[in-house]
Amino acid sequence: MGDGQGHFRARNPMAARQIPSLEQGLPPAGVGACGVRRHFDRSRPVSSGDLRRHGRVSVRFPWFRPARGGRGLRMSTQRHISVLGREAVEWLAPRAGGIYVDATFGAGGYSRAILDVAGTRVIGIDRDRTAVAGGFDLVERSEGRLELVQDRFSNLAGVCAAQGVDAVDGVVMDVGVSSMQLDQAERVCSFRFDGPLDMRRGQEGPTAADVVAKASETDLASIIYIFGEERNSRRIARAIVAARKEAPIATTRALAEVVVKVVRARPNEIHPATRTFQALRIFVNDELGELATALHAAERVIKPGGRLVVVSFHSLEDRIVKTFLVDRSGSRGSSRHVPEVDRPAPTFRTLTKRPVTADDEEIAQNPRARSAKLRAAERTDAAARADMPSNLLPDLPSFADVAGGR
């Protein structure tokens, strides 16, 4: 640091996925539509707008002085507070010099809190390139202790390996849709605004509109019932199929209006289309499959004594986390009717016997915290297992089956 410059290194082979570029439609800071595309000059400091996607890059950012009297990272402003953020970081228990994975970076709420502990390093992962671009400021302020990667959180083991990290001291993940995505109408995961019926987190692959247009009535009913826990799933599926014969259902408002016609709104209850939108979002993004794979990946990278903290917002997600931890902690109840079998050594020790939930004050400040549940576990020294619990995921058609109109 003697040159007065902090360092951010994108030295990994995944640099191609690390920072959004001009080609992704994200203009660099301070450069307008007529701005000049500057090439890299490793001899000079650069801004986040100079970052490119190819090759091994060493980037220098202007140095930021730590807060007076503190060794950690202190932010002057905080534009986002994670649901159960304080509790999540307390259960993660970051320690000085530790390496941690914020597997769902979002607006950086967990990363900020972890970086506030002296000497910590954070590998932040987000499927959404907009979230990665929004993290530039925190990268600059972190003085080289934060590395952001655009990827699925299910690939967290591969991301760590690409960063030259074989094991970490903890992993935290928030598997609910982010507030930023909820508030962007053009990528809406909610019907609060009108926008294209998209719902993709990573902005790649088929959209929710594709599912609504191509899935059979039976598959639509199954998706809405299982992922949305919607009792009126068959009526809604029948209405969608009838409506799409008249005109494409391409916007969030159009879909909400279809649902409202067959599901009666009740006072003081959620909007009738809430569960349908939730179901489509989970299915389009394969959120349950991603979560199951991410839990398995975390098992492989967390050091003995390291911790796993998961915040979920949907009963199916919480059920997956609970099932995984019960299986990995060896805490499944035995039965006198079933012969005893040799079980693998537990790879986790469950820390939260019951899920941690938000208190009334947090719910009043952020109604989205109402359904949040936190579970935490500590890694043992047993080797990671190759198998996954057989009952971890519901049995549903694949996206390829649905898109093919099977």
Contacts in CASP RR format, 6 or more apart in sequence:
PFRMAT RR
TARGET T0000
AUTHOR 0000-0000-0000
METHOD contacts of the structure
MODEL  1
MGDGQGHFRARNPMAARQIPSLEQGLPPAGVGACGVRRHFDRSRPVSSGD
LRRHGRVSVRFPWFRPARGGRGLRMSTQRHISVLGREAVEWLAPRAGGIY
VDATFGAGGYSRAILDVAGTRVIGIDRDRTAVAGGFDLVERSEGRLELVQ
DRFSNLAGVCAAQGVDAVDGVVMDVGVSSMQLDQAERVCSFRFDGPLDMR
RGQEGPTAADVVAKASETDLASIIYIFGEERNSRRIARAIVAARKEAPIA
TTRALAEVVVKVVRARPNEIHPATRTFQALRIFVNDELGELATALHAAER
VIKPGGRLVVVSFHSLEDRIVKTFLVDRSGSRGSSRHVPEVDRPAPTFRT
LTKRPVTADDEEIAQNPRARSAKLRAAERTDAAARADMPSNLLPDLPSFA
DVAGGR
1 63 0 8 1.000
1 143 0 8 1.000
4 63 0 8 1.000
5 45 0 8 1.000
5 60 0 8 1.000
5 61 0 8 1.000
5 62 0 8 1.000
5 63 0 8 1.000
6 60 0 8 1.000
6 61 0 8 1.000
6 62 0 8 1.000
6 63 0 8 1.000
6 64 0 8 1.000
6 143 0 8 1.000
6 144 0 8 1.000
7 58 0 8 1.000
7 59 0 8 1.000
7 60 0 8 1.000
7 61 0 8 1.000
7 143 0 8 1.000
7 144 0 8 1.000
8 59 0 8 1.000
8 60 0 8 1.000
8 61 0 8 1.000
8 139 0 8 1.000
8 140 0 8 1.000
8 142 0 8 1.000
8 144 0 8 1.000
8 146 0 8 1.000
8 147 0 8 1.000
9 57 0 8 1.000
9 58 0 8 1.000
9 59 0 8 1.000
9 144 0 8 1.000
9 147 0 8 1.000
10 18 0 8 1.000
10 19 0 8 1.000
10 51 0 8 1.000
10 56 0 8 1.000
10 57 0 8 1.000
10 58 0 8 1.000
10 59 0 8 1.000
10 147 0 8 1.000
11 56 0 8 1.000
11 57 0 8 1.000
11 58 0 8 1.000
11 163 0 8 1.000
12 18 0 8 1.000
12 149 0 8 1.000
12 162 0 8 1.000
12 163 0 8 1.000
12 164 0 8 1.000
13 162 0 8 1.000
14 149 0 8 1.000
14 151 0 8 1.000
14 159 0 8 1.000
14 162 0 8 1.000
15 53 0 8 1.000
15 54 0 8 1.000
15 55 0 8 1.000
15 56 0 8 1.000
15 57 0 8 1.000
16 53 0 8 1.000
16 54 0 8 1.000
16 55 0 8 1.000
17 53 0 8 1.000
17 149 0 8 1.000
17 150 0 8 1.000
17 151 0 8 1.000
18 51 0 8 1.000
18 53 0 8 1.000
18 132 0 8 1.000
18 147 0 8 1.000
18 148 0 8 1.000
18 149 0 8 1.000
18 150 0 8 1.000
19 48 0 8 1.000
19 51 0 8 1.000
19 52 0 8 1.000
19 53 0 8 1.000
19 132 0 8 1.000
19 133 0 8 1.000
19 148 0 8 1.000
19 150 0 8 1.000
20 26 0 8 1.000
20 53 0 8 1.000
20 129 0 8 1.000
20 130 0 8 1.000
20 132 0 8 1.000
20 133 0 8 1.000
20 150 0 8 1.000
21 51 0 8 1.000
21 52 0 8 1.000
21 53 0 8 1.000
22 28 0 8 1.000
22 37 0 8 1.000
23 53 0 8 1.000
24 129 0 8 1.000
26 129 0 8 1.000
26 130 0 8 1.000
26 133 0 8 1.000
27 33 0 8 1.000
28 47 0 8 1.000
28 48 0 8 1.000
28 49 0 8 1.000
28 50 0 8 1.000
28 51 0 8 1.000
29 47 0 8 1.000
29 48 0 8 1.000
29 49 0 8 1.000
29 136 0 8 1.000
30 47 0 8 1.000
30 49 0 8 1.000
31 49 0 8 1.000
38 50 0 8 1.000
40 46 0 8 1.000
40 50 0 8 1.000
40 52 0 8 1.000
40 57 0 8 1.000
42 58 0 8 1.000
44 60 0 8 1.000
45 60 0 8 1.000
45 61 0 8 1.000
45 62 0 8 1.000
46 59 0 8 1.000
46 60 0 8 1.000
46 61 0 8 1.000
47 61 0 8 1.000
48 61 0 8 1.000
48 136 0 8 1.000
48 139 0 8 1.000
48 140 0 8 1.000
49 136 0 8 1.000
50 59 0 8 1.000
51 57 0 8 1.000
51 59 0 8 1.000
61 139 0 8 1.000
61 140 0 8 1.000
62 140 0 8 1.000
63 143 0 8 1.000
64 140 0 8 1.000
64 141 0 8 1.000
64 143 0 8 1.000
66 72 0 8 1.000
66 73 0 8 1.000
66 74 0 8 1.000
66 143 0 8 1.000
67 74 0 8 1.000
70 118 0 8 1.000
71 118 0 8 1.000
71 119 0 8 1.000
72 115 0 8 1.000
72 116 0 8 1.000
72 117 0 8 1.000
72 118 0 8 1.000
72 119 0 8 1.000
73 112 0 8 1.000
73 115 0 8 1.000
73 116 0 8 1.000
73 141 0 8 1.000
73 142 0 8 1.000
73 143 0 8 1.000
73 145 0 8 1.000
74 116 0 8 1.000
75 112 0 8 1.000
75 138 0 8 1.000
75 141 0 8 1.000
78 109 0 8 1.000
78 112 0 8 1.000
79 107 0 8 1.000
80 106 0 8 1.000
80 107 0 8 1.000
80 108 0 8 1.000
80 109 0 8 1.000
80 179 0 8 1.000
80 180 0 8 1.000
81 109 0 8 1.000
81 366 0 8 1.000
82 88 0 8 1.000
82 107 0 8 1.000
82 108 0 8 1.000
82 109 0 8 1.000
82 110 0 8 1.000
82 174 0 8 1.000
82 311 0 8 1.000
83 174 0 8 1.000
83 311 0 8 1.000
83 313 0 8 1.000
83 358 0 8 1.000
83 362 0 8 1.000
83 366 0 8 1.000
83 368 0 8 1.000
83 369 0 8 1.000
83 372 0 8 1.000
84 311 0 8 1.000
84 356 0 8 1.000
84 357 0 8 1.000
84 358 0 8 1.000
84 362 0 8 1.000
84 369 0 8 1.000
84 372 0 8 1.000
84 374 0 8 1.000
85 109 0 8 1.000
85 110 0 8 1.000
85 113 0 8 1.000
85 311 0 8 1.000
86 113 0 8 1.000
87 356 0 8 1.000
87 374 0 8 1.000
88 110 0 8 1.000
88 172 0 8 1.000
88 174 0 8 1.000
88 309 0 8 1.000
88 311 0 8 1.000
88 374 0 8 1.000
89 110 0 8 1.000
89 113 0 8 1.000
89 114 0 8 1.000
89 172 0 8 1.000
91 307 0 8 1.000
91 309 0 8 1.000
91 351 0 8 1.000
91 352 0 8 1.000
91 356 0 8 1.000
91 374 0 8 1.000
91 376 0 8 1.000
92 100 0 8 1.000
92 110 0 8 1.000
92 114 0 8 1.000
92 170 0 8 1.000
92 172 0 8 1.000
92 307 0 8 1.000
92 309 0 8 1.000
92 376 0 8 1.000
93 307 0 8 1.000
94 100 0 8 1.000
94 113 0 8 1.000
94 114 0 8 1.000
94 117 0 8 1.000
94 120 0 8 1.000
94 169 0 8 1.000
94 170 0 8 1.000
95 117 0 8 1.000
95 120 0 8 1.000
95 169 0 8 1.000
96 117 0 8 1.000
96 118 0 8 1.000
96 119 0 8 1.000
96 120 0 8 1.000
97 117 0 8 1.000
97 118 0 8 1.000
97 119 0 8 1.000
97 120 0 8 1.000
97 121 0 8 1.000
98 119 0 8 1.000
98 120 0 8 1.000
98 121 0 8 1.000
98 168 0 8 1.000
98 169 0 8 1.000
99 120 0 8 1.000
99 121 0 8 1.000
99 122 0 8 1.000
99 123 0 8 1.000
99 165 0 8 1.000
99 167 0 8 1.000
99 168 0 8 1.000
99 169 0 8 1.000
99 170 0 8 1.000
100 114 0 8 1.000
100 120 0 8 1.000
100 121 0 8 1.000
100 122 0 8 1.000
100 123 0 8 1.000
100 168 0 8 1.000
100 169 0 8 1.000
100 170 0 8 1.000
100 171 0 8 1.000
100 172 0 8 1.000
101 122 0 8 1.000
101 123 0 8 1.000
101 124 0 8 1.000
101 125 0 8 1.000
101 156 0 8 1.000
101 159 0 8 1.000
101 160 0 8 1.000
101 168 0 8 1.000
101 170 0 8 1.000
101 171 0 8 1.000
101 172 0 8 1.000
101 298 0 8 1.000
101 301 0 8 1.000
102 108 0 8 1.000
102 110 0 8 1.000
102 111 0 8 1.000
102 114 0 8 1.000
102 122 0 8 1.000
102 123 0 8 1.000
102 124 0 8 1.000
102 125 0 8 1.000
102 172 0 8 1.000
102 173 0 8 1.000
103 124 0 8 1.000
103 125 0 8 1.000
103 153 0 8 1.000
103 156 0 8 1.000
103 171 0 8 1.000
103 172 0 8 1.000
103 173 0 8 1.000
103 294 0 8 1.000
103 298 0 8 1.000
104 125 0 8 1.000
104 126 0 8 1.000
104 153 0 8 1.000
104 173 0 8 1.000
104 174 0 8 1.000
104 175 0 8 1.000
104 176 0 8 1.000
104 178 0 8 1.000
105 111 0 8 1.000
105 124 0 8 1.000
105 125 0 8 1.000
105 126 0 8 1.000
105 131 0 8 1.000
105 132 0 8 1.000
105 135 0 8 1.000
105 148 0 8 1.000
106 126 0 8 1.000
106 128 0 8 1.000
106 131 0 8 1.000
106 174 0 8 1.000
106 178 0 8 1.000
106 180 0 8 1.000
107 131 0 8 1.000
107 134 0 8 1.000
107 178 0 8 1.000
107 179 0 8 1.000
107 180 0 8 1.000
108 135 0 8 1.000
108 138 0 8 1.000
110 172 0 8 1.000
110 174 0 8 1.000
111 122 0 8 1.000
111 124 0 8 1.000
111 138 0 8 1.000
111 146 0 8 1.000
112 138 0 8 1.000
114 120 0 8 1.000
114 122 0 8 1.000
114 172 0 8 1.000
115 122 0 8 1.000
115 138 0 8 1.000
115 142 0 8 1.000
115 145 0 8 1.000
115 146 0 8 1.000
119 145 0 8 1.000
120 145 0 8 1.000
121 145 0 8 1.000
121 146 0 8 1.000
121 147 0 8 1.000
122 142 0 8 1.000
122 145 0 8 1.000
122 146 0 8 1.000
122 147 0 8 1.000
123 147 0 8 1.000
123 149 0 8 1.000
123 159 0 8 1.000
123 160 0 8 1.000
123 163 0 8 1.000
123 165 0 8 1.000
123 168 0 8 1.000
124 146 0 8 1.000
124 147 0 8 1.000
124 148 0 8 1.000
124 149 0 8 1.000
125 148 0 8 1.000
125 149 0 8 1.000
125 150 0 8 1.000
125 151 0 8 1.000
125 152 0 8 1.000
125 153 0 8 1.000
125 155 0 8 1.000
125 156 0 8 1.000
125 159 0 8 1.000
126 132 0 8 1.000
126 148 0 8 1.000
126 149 0 8 1.000
126 150 0 8 1.000
126 151 0 8 1.000
126 153 0 8 1.000
127 150 0 8 1.000
127 151 0 8 1.000
127 152 0 8 1.000
127 153 0 8 1.000
127 201 0 8 1.000
127 202 0 8 1.000
128 150 0 8 1.000
128 178 0 8 1.000
128 180 0 8 1.000
128 181 0 8 1.000
128 201 0 8 1.000
128 202 0 8 1.000
128 203 0 8 1.000
129 150 0 8 1.000
129 202 0 8 1.000
129 203 0 8 1.000
130 180 0 8 1.000
130 184 0 8 1.000
131 178 0 8 1.000
131 180 0 8 1.000
132 148 0 8 1.000
132 149 0 8 1.000
132 150 0 8 1.000
135 148 0 8 1.000
138 146 0 8 1.000
139 146 0 8 1.000
139 147 0 8 1.000
139 148 0 8 1.000
147 163 0 8 1.000
149 159 0 8 1.000
149 162 0 8 1.000
149 163 0 8 1.000
151 159 0 8 1.000
152 290 0 8 1.000
153 173 0 8 1.000
153 290 0 8 1.000
153 294 0 8 1.000
154 289 0 8 1.000
154 290 0 8 1.000
154 291 0 8 1.000
154 293 0 8 1.000
154 294 0 8 1.000
154 297 0 8 1.000
155 297 0 8 1.000
156 171 0 8 1.000
156 294 0 8 1.000
156 297 0 8 1.000
156 298 0 8 1.000
156 301 0 8 1.000
157 297 0 8 1.000
157 298 0 8 1.000
157 300 0 8 1.000
157 301 0 8 1.000
158 297 0 8 1.000
160 166 0 8 1.000
160 168 0 8 1.000
160 301 0 8 1.000
165 301 0 8 1.000
166 301 0 8 1.000
167 301 0 8 1.000
167 302 0 8 1.000
167 303 0 8 1.000
168 301 0 8 1.000
168 302 0 8 1.000
168 303 0 8 1.000
168 306 0 8 1.000
169 302 0 8 1.000
169 303 0 8 1.000
169 306 0 8 1.000
169 307 0 8 1.000
170 302 0 8 1.000
170 303 0 8 1.000
170 306 0 8 1.000
170 307 0 8 1.000
170 308 0 8 1.000
170 309 0 8 1.000
171 298 0 8 1.000
171 301 0 8 1.000
171 302 0 8 1.000
171 307 0 8 1.000
171 308 0 8 1.000
171 309 0 8 1.000
172 308 0 8 1.000
172 309 0 8 1.000
172 310 0 8 1.000
172 311 0 8 1.000
173 294 0 8 1.000
173 298 0 8 1.000
173 309 0 8 1.000
173 310 0 8 1.000
173 311 0 8 1.000
174 311 0 8 1.000
175 287 0 8 1.000
175 291 0 8 1.000
175 310 0 8 1.000
175 311 0 8 1.000
175 312 0 8 1.000
175 313 0 8 1.000
175 317 0 8 1.000
176 287 0 8 1.000
176 311 0 8 1.000
176 312 0 8 1.000
176 313 0 8 1.000
176 314 0 8 1.000
176 317 0 8 1.000
177 189 0 8 1.000
177 190 0 8 1.000
177 201 0 8 1.000
177 281 0 8 1.000
177 313 0 8 1.000
179 368 0 8 1.000
181 187 0 8 1.000
181 188 0 8 1.000
181 189 0 8 1.000
181 201 0 8 1.000
182 188 0 8 1.000
182 189 0 8 1.000
182 190 0 8 1.000
182 192 0 8 1.000
182 368 0 8 1.000
183 193 0 8 1.000
185 193 0 8 1.000
185 194 0 8 1.000
185 195 0 8 1.000
185 252 0 8 1.000
186 195 0 8 1.000
186 196 0 8 1.000
186 198 0 8 1.000
187 196 0 8 1.000
187 198 0 8 1.000
187 199 0 8 1.000
187 200 0 8 1.000
187 203 0 8 1.000
188 194 0 8 1.000
188 195 0 8 1.000
188 196 0 8 1.000
188 197 0 8 1.000
188 198 0 8 1.000
188 199 0 8 1.000
188 252 0 8 1.000
189 199 0 8 1.000
189 201 0 8 1.000
189 277 0 8 1.000
189 281 0 8 1.000
190 252 0 8 1.000
190 277 0 8 1.000
191 252 0 8 1.000
191 253 0 8 1.000
191 255 0 8 1.000
191 256 0 8 1.000
191 271 0 8 1.000
191 273 0 8 1.000
191 274 0 8 1.000
191 277 0 8 1.000
193 252 0 8 1.000
194 251 0 8 1.000
194 252 0 8 1.000
194 253 0 8 1.000
195 251 0 8 1.000
195 252 0 8 1.000
195 253 0 8 1.000
196 207 0 8 1.000
196 209 0 8 1.000
196 250 0 8 1.000
196 251 0 8 1.000
196 252 0 8 1.000
197 207 0 8 1.000
197 208 0 8 1.000
197 209 0 8 1.000
197 212 0 8 1.000
197 249 0 8 1.000
197 250 0 8 1.000
197 251 0 8 1.000
197 252 0 8 1.000
197 254 0 8 1.000
197 255 0 8 1.000
198 207 0 8 1.000
198 208 0 8 1.000
198 209 0 8 1.000
199 207 0 8 1.000
199 208 0 8 1.000
199 277 0 8 1.000
199 280 0 8 1.000
199 281 0 8 1.000
199 284 0 8 1.000
199 285 0 8 1.000
200 207 0 8 1.000
200 208 0 8 1.000
200 284 0 8 1.000
200 285 0 8 1.000
201 285 0 8 1.000
202 285 0 8 1.000
206 284 0 8 1.000
206 399 0 8 1.000
206 403 0 8 1.000
207 284 0 8 1.000
208 280 0 8 1.000
208 281 0 8 1.000
208 284 0 8 1.000
209 248 0 8 1.000
209 249 0 8 1.000
209 250 0 8 1.000
210 403 0 8 1.000
211 220 0 8 1.000
211 223 0 8 1.000
211 280 0 8 1.000
211 283 0 8 1.000
211 284 0 8 1.000
211 399 0 8 1.000
211 402 0 8 1.000
211 403 0 8 1.000
212 220 0 8 1.000
212 240 0 8 1.000
212 244 0 8 1.000
212 249 0 8 1.000
212 255 0 8 1.000
212 280 0 8 1.000
213 244 0 8 1.000
213 248 0 8 1.000
213 249 0 8 1.000
214 402 0 8 1.000
214 403 0 8 1.000
214 404 0 8 1.000
214 405 0 8 1.000
215 223 0 8 1.000
215 402 0 8 1.000
215 403 0 8 1.000
215 405 0 8 1.000
216 402 0 8 1.000
216 405 0 8 1.000
216 406 0 8 1.000
217 237 0 8 1.000
217 238 0 8 1.000
217 240 0 8 1.000
217 241 0 8 1.000
218 237 0 8 1.000
219 397 0 8 1.000
219 401 0 8 1.000
219 402 0 8 1.000
219 405 0 8 1.000
219 406 0 8 1.000
220 233 0 8 1.000
220 236 0 8 1.000
220 237 0 8 1.000
220 240 0 8 1.000
220 241 0 8 1.000
221 233 0 8 1.000
221 234 0 8 1.000
221 236 0 8 1.000
221 237 0 8 1.000
221 238 0 8 1.000
222 233 0 8 1.000
222 396 0 8 1.000
222 397 0 8 1.000
223 279 0 8 1.000
223 280 0 8 1.000
223 283 0 8 1.000
223 396 0 8 1.000
223 402 0 8 1.000
224 230 0 8 1.000
224 233 0 8 1.000
224 236 0 8 1.000
224 237 0 8 1.000
224 275 0 8 1.000
224 276 0 8 1.000
224 279 0 8 1.000
224 280 0 8 1.000
225 231 0 8 1.000
225 233 0 8 1.000
225 234 0 8 1.000
225 279 0 8 1.000
226 279 0 8 1.000
226 316 0 8 1.000
226 394 0 8 1.000
226 396 0 8 1.000
227 278 0 8 1.000
227 279 0 8 1.000
227 280 0 8 1.000
227 282 0 8 1.000
227 283 0 8 1.000
227 288 0 8 1.000
227 316 0 8 1.000
228 275 0 8 1.000
228 276 0 8 1.000
228 278 0 8 1.000
228 279 0 8 1.000
228 282 0 8 1.000
229 275 0 8 1.000
229 315 0 8 1.000
229 316 0 8 1.000
230 236 0 8 1.000
230 275 0 8 1.000
230 276 0 8 1.000
230 279 0 8 1.000
232 262 0 8 1.000
232 263 0 8 1.000
235 262 0 8 1.000
235 263 0 8 1.000
236 258 0 8 1.000
236 259 0 8 1.000
236 262 0 8 1.000
236 263 0 8 1.000
236 276 0 8 1.000
238 262 0 8 1.000
239 258 0 8 1.000
239 259 0 8 1.000
239 261 0 8 1.000
239 262 0 8 1.000
240 249 0 8 1.000
240 255 0 8 1.000
240 258 0 8 1.000
243 249 0 8 1.000
243 254 0 8 1.000
243 258 0 8 1.000
247 254 0 8 1.000
249 255 0 8 1.000
249 258 0 8 1.000
252 277 0 8 1.000
255 273 0 8 1.000
255 276 0 8 1.000
255 277 0 8 1.000
256 271 0 8 1.000
256 273 0 8 1.000
256 277 0 8 1.000
259 272 0 8 1.000
259 273 0 8 1.000
259 276 0 8 1.000
260 272 0 8 1.000
260 273 0 8 1.000
263 272 0 8 1.000
263 273 0 8 1.000
264 272 0 8 1.000
265 271 0 8 1.000
265 272 0 8 1.000
278 314 0 8 1.000
281 287 0 8 1.000
282 288 0 8 1.000
282 314 0 8 1.000
282 316 0 8 1.000
283 396 0 8 1.000
283 399 0 8 1.000
283 402 0 8 1.000
284 399 0 8 1.000
286 399 0 8 1.000
287 317 0 8 1.000
288 316 0 8 1.000
288 317 0 8 1.000
288 320 0 8 1.000
288 393 0 8 1.000
288 394 0 8 1.000
289 393 0 8 1.000
291 312 0 8 1.000
291 317 0 8 1.000
291 320 0 8 1.000
291 321 0 8 1.000
292 320 0 8 1.000
292 324 0 8 1.000
292 388 0 8 1.000
292 392 0 8 1.000
292 393 0 8 1.000
295 308 0 8 1.000
295 310 0 8 1.000
295 320 0 8 1.000
295 321 0 8 1.000
295 324 0 8 1.000
296 324 0 8 1.000
296 388 0 8 1.000
298 308 0 8 1.000
299 308 0 8 1.000
299 328 0 8 1.000
299 347 0 8 1.000
299 348 0 8 1.000
299 379 0 8 1.000
299 384 0 8 1.000
299 385 0 8 1.000
300 384 0 8 1.000
302 308 0 8 1.000
302 379 0 8 1.000
303 379 0 8 1.000
304 379 0 8 1.000
304 380 0 8 1.000
304 381 0 8 1.000
305 378 0 8 1.000
305 379 0 8 1.000
305 380 0 8 1.000
306 378 0 8 1.000
306 379 0 8 1.000
307 351 0 8 1.000
307 376 0 8 1.000
307 377 0 8 1.000
307 378 0 8 1.000
307 379 0 8 1.000
308 348 0 8 1.000
308 376 0 8 1.000
308 377 0 8 1.000
308 378 0 8 1.000
308 379 0 8 1.000
309 374 0 8 1.000
309 375 0 8 1.000
309 376 0 8 1.000
310 321 0 8 1.000
310 374 0 8 1.000
310 375 0 8 1.000
310 376 0 8 1.000
311 372 0 8 1.000
311 373 0 8 1.000
311 374 0 8 1.000
312 318 0 8 1.000
312 321 0 8 1.000
312 372 0 8 1.000
312 373 0 8 1.000
312 375 0 8 1.000
313 368 0 8 1.000
313 371 0 8 1.000
313 372 0 8 1.000
313 373 0 8 1.000
314 371 0 8 1.000
316 394 0 8 1.000
318 355 0 8 1.000
318 373 0 8 1.000
318 375 0 8 1.000
320 392 0 8 1.000
320 393 0 8 1.000
321 375 0 8 1.000
322 355 0 8 1.000
322 375 0 8 1.000
323 389 0 8 1.000
323 391 0 8 1.000
323 392 0 8 1.000
324 388 0 8 1.000
324 389 0 8 1.000
324 392 0 8 1.000
325 348 0 8 1.000
325 350 0 8 1.000
325 375 0 8 1.000
325 377 0 8 1.000
326 332 0 8 1.000
326 350 0 8 1.000
327 389 0 8 1.000
328 346 0 8 1.000
328 347 0 8 1.000
328 348 0 8 1.000
328 377 0 8 1.000
328 385 0 8 1.000
329 346 0 8 1.000
329 347 0 8 1.000
329 348 0 8 1.000
329 349 0 8 1.000
329 350 0 8 1.000
329 377 0 8 1.000
330 343 0 8 1.000
330 346 0 8 1.000
331 346 0 8 1.000
331 350 0 8 1.000
334 340 0 8 1.000
344 382 0 8 1.000
344 385 0 8 1.000
345 380 0 8 1.000
345 382 0 8 1.000
345 383 0 8 1.000
346 380 0 8 1.000
346 382 0 8 1.000
347 379 0 8 1.000
347 380 0 8 1.000
347 382 0 8 1.000
347 383 0 8 1.000
347 384 0 8 1.000
347 385 0 8 1.000
348 377 0 8 1.000
348 378 0 8 1.000
348 379 0 8 1.000
348 380 0 8 1.000
349 377 0 8 1.000
349 378 0 8 1.000
349 379 0 8 1.000
349 380 0 8 1.000
350 375 0 8 1.000
350 376 0 8 1.000
350 377 0 8 1.000
351 376 0 8 1.000
351 377 0 8 1.000
351 378 0 8 1.000
352 374 0 8 1.000
352 375 0 8 1.000
352 376 0 8 1.000
352 377 0 8 1.000
355 373 0 8 1.000
355 374 0 8 1.000
355 375 0 8 1.000
356 373 0 8 1.000
356 374 0 8 1.000
356 375 0 8 1.000
356 376 0 8 1.000
357 372 0 8 1.000
357 373 0 8 1.000
357 374 0 8 1.000
358 366 0 8 1.000
358 369 0 8 1.000
358 370 0 8 1.000
358 372 0 8 1.000
362 369 0 8 1.000
363 369 0 8 1.000
363 370 0 8 1.000
397 406 0 8 1.000
END
